[in-house]
Amino acid sequence: MWKKIILPVFITATFFAQNRDTVKTYSTNEIVVQSSLVLKPQSLIEVDAKEIELSDAQTIKDIAIILPSVKGQSNSRGESYFYLRNCGNRQLQLMFDGVPTNLPWDGRFDLSLLPTNAVTSVTINKGIPSVIYGANTLGGVINVGTMELRDKSYFDFRSLFGANNFKDVSITTASGNSDYSYVVSGKYYGSDGFDLPSDFSNAENPGETRLNSYSSGLNLFARGTKYYGKNSNVGVSFSYYKGDKGVPPEIGAKKIRYWKYPEISRFSATVNGSHYFSVDGKTFLTYAVNYTNYHSLIDQYTDATYSELDATEDGKDNTLYGRLIFTNIFSETSLLNFSASGFSSKHYENIAENENGELAALPENIYEQRVFSVGAEYQYVKPKYNFTFGASYDGALTPETGNNPDKDPIFDYGLNASFVYAFADNLYARINYGRKTRFPSMREMYSEALGKFKINPDLKAEKVNGGEIGISYDAQMFSVEADLFANYIADGIVRKRLPPEDPHKYMRVNKSEIRNVGIETEIKFNLIKNFDAGVNFAYIDSKGKNDAGEFSDTLEYKPQIIAGLFLSYNIGDAQFVAEGKYIGKEYGLEDYYTELPDYFLLNFRASYFVRFAANYKAELILRVNNVFDELYYTQLGLPEAGRQIRMGCNIYFTR
């Protein structure tokens, strides 16, 4: 009987929750046990394998256009990431097969480092997540899951080509049975840069192509899993990325970064597994252990000719991460999770500066941070409702701080609670509350970013209190989800422009409080055969508290309106897809806050399937990104690509 209970257990392993389409099996890392009535304690965005394939994503950032309440952004360092409900990427946690990918030194993740061809699910927990996820998950958790087959063999070859020598080529193969499964993938992409919209005109970027916008990367991924009986298993996975890129300079900035990355590399190895201690499956343990090595080399030049080196920064990171969750199901109505997670990370920084025409190396600085979280979560489940409550104790220690004074450890606590009630099998409401802490990263406190920032070792941790009220209705031909949410972040970390005595520099400081209040809705339609449609809309009011205690201060890169559109139509073996995103009322900071232009971005995709045999097929693809050649900015001074036309094919084999 206990298997009829809905148990949204937040686990690290990739093998419990298996959703299936006709080809692939993958995990969402969310649902352990299912029945006909699913009461989700949190608001989720779920992207399946088909939607990811239709996006033709070079990086995970490319699916931002179809995600409600999500804005994709590129920053002045050439990194790509998400904003979710106006929480930035340091306030989010990106998990790849159950392991965080945020670089501890910086606190950020870069979506371009993930092997998208092996990805078959993306699940985003909006709002303050369960304590089971550990520390630093202040604004939500993004779970990226890779392919896992148990009863099929699969192979695909994908290619896409476009202007400026753009190429994106990948191969993936996977297979499995009752004893084992494996997936192996490789991907290479490259481009000489991207063309700007025809409306763009600025002397700082002469010509049609964005200055210094080239990039290339090789992504390799492999995972194997061994199954012992019906429940216990152990898996080993490896991922490797190596690439290089230019960083387009910020147009109009007072101090411009003329950066190139001649080398970026990342190696990651993970062992994860699950073990059931009882035959009835009521007691089990899941775990994950990960080692990651990251290396980046930055060349800083004196001007836009990129001919004379001004400085270099060689950074290396070694991170060991571990996580375990022990689950005990007491009865048909109750469950308890115990969790422990944490990491230990060292960052080695070597900087060389130009002195009289020659680079002179400065002494090496070593930074170390250790973050841990221990917690427990109880769930009480009935057919019509469920209740969840969790608590955690979190801490951050900094044993090494380079050539800076020592910093005292920081300790805090986390809470989460939710109540979900089902009015009918397809209509339910939920209310959530959460409290979380995000510890400042070492880079936020101690890095000068090659002269652009002033350090601030006294940064405090961000602390959020917030919640949401939501309702979901799922009918045969359409579904509706709406949420009203609010979060208040004490000591929110923002950057500010320094006075004239520190020319052209910023410093990260704590703002007494930041408020994000909003409403969002998503509607999906399937009213006509072979036609799917979806619209989403979010209105978010994000303000900082001023000295008078009023929420009136402007904040950067927190748009007021985020709206999206998705249309898909099939006729025979042809398919047509349109993706749209509108961003409105957003500000960036240079000397003062400047409003960015509102924009509507529209992508179009047409494809046609050619079937050779029962198990073989090819898909011919035409994709047009930014159909209207819209001039738009996701960050001040950084115009994005204009109209891009790409063509290619996907070849599939299944057995």
Steps between C-alpha positions, in 0.01 A plus 500: 500500500783742576581514128183701445645787699642800320850559631683796345839409645787719384776252419838508335485178305377489142319172505184522711258720308470377143277677248480336158443611146520269201879508492660612824470450873620775726480629856357812647659434841171602656239224526590172665161334514197584289128433484219641288485812719820708509507774764808709427606697808679760287450685175703322233605567142545168321664475158503155340727337242285603202497868596878498545549341158273758337711781650811384307686629805869571467494573874230468766458879480324448163196345671442813712264629233245227584532517882241701698639771733852435368731745328816379325795736530860538383733700725814708446717191557331309219312263730139397443249434775138533615310751708200331666229718652770773498740293711847494343719201430692526828162465676409192296654155501557314173513124552622262231393141568452592866833680555534883526699662219529849655870584524554557876769768446251716310164357610387502137433241233566531126236327289741467205700232685227232501472223233156587362479207258487256795238704688144367495332693782515836672294551815503837674379536859371856523515677832680397818571126468507217751776496761600166351678693223745649750641851536523781241169412326338831579294555184438154354661186362551401136526123454653387170464125435671284240382198304450163669375198301397169659344310210614665176802593293526846356731697272476848359712735293413870501641785295418865450688754286471873442673826412838604642618141486246393762492125562346281767559126456431223752474121533319314777455128561325326788377154594388300800322198643406368844866471604663817371465817293741741339509822299793651310491834319730744328432850376703765318387852425674806364442838342705793374249729671145624450352774283330796664148618408482736203374783726820498706747780437785595732858606433622275782398198292560575132379241252212255507660234721516540878855577604686211669194271505664179377471176699565127474458205733527122529269321742533131589275306737469135608302324771452135591261358759493150649170375645479251786153351511203733465616780725871536581748635246823691459604732218821664383511798265764723344470832317768707331488841338775692324452821306607854427310822437517871462303731728317779313591834664233705676404788274495832684656367821743722694744214552473245222616140527701401192507132589572175325486153649769300317409202718203385706488141621286303741527135608242340726468145637201377702413181687139476607268225607207377702452216742176360643531358852163324502324267260187714502702806393404714799856583606768609257811712457607709203842658465732685264870584514653733241843639415530797262807672361449834325761713324469834323764726348408864436704732281422869553602743224556875504249585225265368232786404267580207734868540413663590834452298819424704811460212747424130526307300758554125537239342727475136612229346717481160668167413662387191690125471555295242687135441572286230662133466585357233727127440455264307725133445413322443830154427366258570220485862615843604627860521388822647642816604312837567660753680282862613511690679225797725452813585307861594554652712224842657440567777250853578381542844344807610306502854359764663282494874428667710232806683631702699248380287211552162670268283706614466861347222709349587838513257795251212477190536714312197634139519616303222666136472597306222668120500510279240669134435570325241716124478513182299530163515326173339603206437268146407595298375204128435458301440178368858496788694651857488619711696744877546501733657755880511495786664689875518448818633660746651252851637526786652299868504596789672320830340612706689238434855379803577282693799632192634681411483872320191628120495493288357779278199422134570420220275629127523438186290464250414229128420507240383253130423539222428254137397494333362187127430467324324210146618426484236224739270317588783260465806726716580799637794695821543701657738746875505570736676738878488511805653663848457349852638523751564223857540616709751302747340261874558531506694171228739619705579810859491377532532121593826329403350159821633342444851630124542455391439863606601848501213747257483793595227753217613730217380277221334696295198395171556318194378691162455333151455642224440252219290369232452239134414454419305186226314320522240221231363269572228246229403252521277194539784249656775710671570831535814714742585777512828693719612790521804723845521661713727717849482644692740722879476494682650796858617430452439127832527317506765225776693326537876521707754311782646713568876530755684279798414720455139385451569127293258296474241778213316667471334841259234619307611806208383712168676451286497812209326322384407152140415412377290208120482477319364198228305332549247222277282290549231236236357266552205265254406225442189296163591349565379145662177389873539427502858633649598838520850643616658821513851642649627824516836672673631812483842664776549760561808712863497622617784721768571758436670834634856522639679807150612595382137514295515180518248217574748221862441388556376145682168453689384193392218267166433666235550229145586597337294223603158368264339248531207262330321213539150354321359192547160337315353201546162331376408155610158386879478540541879513508706817495876557598667828498861619659618826454852639622696801418855613707684760387842627598771747858402587798707616879471485763685701797699368544844665126497567205270432404496133184340364564233238272489194204265528521220246305214347714214372349251253657177374363273227576135423387278211592134468416197290548132587631250246440140608736239361372200698312419818798587719673764287397858430655835416374849575582790268504833688470868418526737798475879502586666831397863558269501199438876514872586533417668832769714662491396865720491809493249784765711676592866461759559226476144365282481186392147414498323163278612213317265265673160482414239235616146564448170320586145587375149558447247777534126435344253746524126553306307766469133578 
